[in-house]
Amino acid sequence: MDILMPQLGETVTEGTVSLWVKAVGDTVQPGDPLFEIETDKSSMEIPATCAGVLTDIRVQKGVVVAVGTVVAIITETATAGQRDSLPSAAPLPAAGAIIAPATAVGVQRQLDPHQAVVTPREHYGPGRRADGVAITPLARRLASLAGVDLGQLKGTGPKGRITARDVAATNAKPSARPAFASGAAASDIVALYADVPHDVLPLDGMRKAIARRLLESKQTIPHFYLTVPVFLDALNTLREDANAALSERAAGQKLSVTDLIIKALAVALQQVPEANVIWAEDRILQLRRADIGIAVAIEGGLVTPVIRDVGSKSVTTVSAELKALANRARGRKLQPAEYQGGSIAISNLGMFGIQEFSAIINPPQSAILAVGAAQRVAVETDTGGVRFASQMTVTLSCDHRAIDGAVGARLLAAFKSAIEHPLRLFVQF
């Protein structure tokens, strides 16, 4: 039985074999840990799905392979005598190599339709128009390459479906897809620093994915930025009282400022639902709940786990979920469902002393809130005197295709109000 590199998430196209638990010649049973893989977001242990003997390992530790690649073979009928005479495996590729499915297998195989693994190399838009008319995958690809507006076509396929023949009938000529702007070639950059002592750090799957997605975000999403100062004195006082109460009830349980920021953003999204939206190319999805992603720095990169339906949860529940997700993120144990989707994200660099910054939107989300460090500032009182207050600066990055300036400003104003009048955050406390 061929063991394939699985697909963990709709947008995952490759993975890295990080560890082989079993060796050639080992007997395996269904459910036995076979090997571990790393994707751009997480790591996962892959179990055997059948009983037999591991007769061949085709991909060694550290090699990046495409989804659907045969990484090992389990012989279900092998006997002990046969295991002693197993043929030596073909030389394994070096770590850091990238193998496509056809290269790894040697020939192109027809996958079992019940076991086939989809590899979404490129997406050419949704399968249906806003009016419900279906579009075949080939028609979407041809229309994208030729610059044909599918909204203007009348489908001639079954039930009005738009087919490749309908696109071809426009006589539009396919053209190369516009490439993202790129800098100097890698060889030119390396040559420039040839005389400078340096170490070469290979790019793992996570760093490649971060580079690809952020470049795409900055080049395809029209960002605009809104910045506002937020006073924290009332929030800090209420947080201290809440933590004192929690310490009496459960030792070790403590609310952080980030916990309260997450809850405040959910309250703001409830007040300004027009900002709780996703740009879906030919439509906008207005979400009915606040699923908020939190940027977590991990070794080698960044991941954004999502806390679901924050508006319906208490602050203490949000705090507990954030801690659990952050721990799994740092151990690269997040499941795809724990970091995919989300309404909006928060990136907090205040703990590093960063006072103000602008974050890059994580598609398909339409906004991200950048949170800076708190600092003491002099504030004029109503009587003309001066007092000192704790203040932080937040910057909202918005996708102008989905969120207009006035809507973004209202969301930021609602967030500021929730932080400066924080009692509403504890209604479910």
Buried (B, 14 or more C-beta within 10 A) or exposed (E): BBBBBBBBBEBBBBBBBBEBBBEBEBBBEEEBBBBBBBBBBBBBEBBBBEBBBBBBBBBBBBBBBBBBBBBBBBBEEBEEEEBEEBEEBEEEBEEEBBBEBEEBBEEEEEEEEEEEBEBEEEEBBBEBBEEEBBBBEEBBBBBBBBEBEBEEBEBEBEEEBBBBBBBEEBEBEBEEEEEEEEEEEEEEEEEEEEEEEEEEEEEBBBBBBBEEBBBEBEEEBEBBEBBBBBBBBBBBEBBEEBEEEBEEEEEEBBBBBBBBBBBBBBBBBBBBBBBBBBBEEEEBBEBEBBBBBBBBBBEBBBBBBBBBEBBEBBBBBBBBBBBEBBEBBBEBEBBBEBBBBBBBBBBBBBEEEBEBEBBBBBBBBBBBBBBBBBBEEEBEEEEEEEEEBBBBBBBBBBBBBBBBEEBBBBBBBBBBBBBBEBEEBBEBB
